[in-house]
């Protein structure tokens, strides 16, 4: 029974058949893939600082407070509507 080759072995066979310039292009592509993975894996410190600064901004604190008040108001209306006996 023939043993199947793995994807890594298949890639190695294909790399052996490429020219040096084509190998360089493949390496450039791999470098781009790695840099994209690093960018998505760990956000930069600047983004973290910016998000922290914006979340602490007075406008955002006011918006969060208004949202909480609105939630409490809606819950009170629901409770009041549920408490009224229906005829």
Beta strands, then each sheet from edge to edge (+ up, - down):
end
